[in-house]
Structures are given as C-alpha cells and as structure tokens.
C-alpha cells in the first residue's frame, strides 16, 4: 500500500516592514480625523464625503494589514491589502496637506 503524503499549504507570512509601513501610514490619518477633522475640509469649508469614505477604507486597510490580520474571504483580502490601502491613504495625506491647508489659510485670512 502506498502512502500519499498530504501537504497543507502554509499561509504566507507577511513582511514585517510592510506591516509597519501600513500601520504608520494609517495612524496619523486616523488621529487627524478623530482629533481635528476640520483639517480635511475643502476650499469651500465642506467635507467631500465620497473621498473621505475611500480614505477611511484605506485607513482600515492600513490598520488591518499593519497588525497582521489576514482575511480569508477574497474580497476582504483584496480590499484591505496594501495595494489598495496605501494609495487611498496617500489620497488622505494629499487632502490633508494640500487641500486642507489651503482652505485653512483662506479661513484664517478672512478673519485677519
């Protein structure tokens, strides 16, 4: 009788450096949205909810990947991967640093 060795596929271990980058990209954006969300206002003083929703998905993906959680379902695995999360978080940094600062300067200039 021949024995067939059963091999189980070992889950791939994520890269610790990439996990740290994901976590460190998500942390400041989450802090800004929780502590001072007015920095995400556009030049008219309004929030763009559809873009901020994408940024929040990116932040969620950054935290999920950053702590090492690997979803089983293919859709969540894809959505919370760094390939999706990082560009969405970079969009958040763009809003915060470029658009938010410009609108903040305009609001300050109105009062001076």
C-alpha positions as CSV (number, residue, x, y, z in Angstrom):
1,X,0.0,0.0,0.0
2,X,1.4,3.4,-0.9
3,X,1.1,6.3,1.4
4,X,0.4,9.6,-0.1
5,X,1.9,12.5,1.8
6,X,-0.7,15.1,2.4
7,X,0.7,18.6,2.1
8,X,-1.1,21.5,3.6
9,X,-0.5,24.9,2.2
10,X,1.2,27.0,4.8
11,X,-0.1,30.6,4.9
12,X,2.4,33.1,3.7
13,X,3.8,35.3,6.5
14,X,3.5,39.0,5.8
15,X,6.6,41.1,5.7
16,X,7.1,42.9,9.0
17,X,8.5,46.1,7.3
18,X,5.5,46.4,5.0
19,X,3.2,45.8,8.0
20,X,4.9,48.6,9.9
21,X,4.6,51.0,7.0
22,X,0.9,50.2,6.7
23,X,0.3,50.8,10.4
24,X,2.4,54.0,10.4
25,X,0.6,55.4,7.4
26,X,-2.8,54.8,9.0
27,X,-2.1,56.1,12.5
28,X,-1.6,59.8,11.7
29,X,-4.6,59.9,9.4
30,X,-6.8,58.3,11.9
31,X,-5.6,60.7,14.6
32,X,-6.3,63.7,12.4
33,X,-9.8,62.6,11.6
34,X,-10.5,61.9,15.2
35,X,-8.8,64.9,16.9
36,X,-9.1,67.7,14.3
37,X,-11.3,66.7,11.3
38,X,-11.5,70.4,10.2
39,X,-8.1,69.8,8.5
40,X,-9.9,67.7,5.9
41,X,-12.2,70.5,4.7
42,X,-12.1,71.6,1.1
43,X,-11.6,75.2,0.0
44,X,-15.4,75.8,0.4
45,X,-15.3,74.6,4.0
46,X,-17.1,71.4,3.3
47,X,-16.3,67.7,3.5
48,X,-16.1,65.6,0.4
49,X,-17.8,62.5,1.9
50,X,-17.2,60.2,-1.0
51,X,-13.4,60.8,-0.9
52,X,-13.3,60.6,2.9
53,X,-15.1,57.3,2.7
54,X,-12.3,56.0,0.5
55,X,-9.7,57.4,2.8
56,X,-11.4,55.6,5.8
57,X,-11.3,52.3,3.8
58,X,-7.6,52.9,3.3
59,X,-7.0,53.6,7.0
60,X,-8.9,50.5,7.9
61,X,-6.8,48.5,5.4
62,X,-3.7,50.0,6.9
63,X,-4.6,49.0,10.4
64,X,-5.8,45.5,9.4
65,X,-2.7,44.8,7.4
66,X,-0.5,46.6,10.0
67,X,-1.5,44.4,12.9
68,X,-1.0,41.2,10.7
69,X,-4.6,40.2,10.3
70,X,-5.2,38.3,7.0
71,X,-8.8,38.0,6.0
72,X,-10.0,34.7,4.5
73,X,-12.6,35.9,2.0
74,X,-11.0,37.0,-1.3
75,X,-12.9,40.4,-1.4
76,X,-11.7,41.5,2.0
77,X,-8.2,40.2,1.4
78,X,-8.1,42.3,-1.8
79,X,-9.8,45.4,-0.3
80,X,-7.6,45.5,2.8
81,X,-4.3,44.7,1.1
82,X,-1.5,47.4,0.9
83,X,-2.1,47.6,-2.9
84,X,-5.4,49.2,-2.2
85,X,-4.9,50.8,1.2
86,X,-1.7,52.7,0.5
87,X,-3.0,54.7,-2.5
88,X,-6.2,55.5,-0.5
89,X,-4.1,56.7,2.5
90,X,-1.9,58.7,0.2
91,X,-5.1,60.4,-1.1
92,X,-5.9,61.2,2.5
93,X,-2.5,62.8,3.0
94,X,-2.9,64.8,-0.2
95,X,-6.3,66.1,1.1
96,X,-4.8,66.9,4.5
97,X,-1.6,68.6,3.3
98,X,-2.6,70.3,0.2
99,X,-6.3,71.0,0.1
100,X,-6.9,71.2,3.8
101,X,-4.0,73.7,4.4
102,X,-5.1,75.9,1.5
103,X,-8.7,76.0,2.9
104,X,-7.4,76.7,6.4
105,X,-5.3,79.6,5.1
106,X,-8.3,81.0,3.4
107,X,-10.4,80.8,6.5
108,X,-7.7,82.5,8.6
109,X,-7.3,85.2,6.0
110,X,-11.0,86.0,6.3
111,X,-10.6,86.8,10.0
112,X,-7.4,88.9,9.7
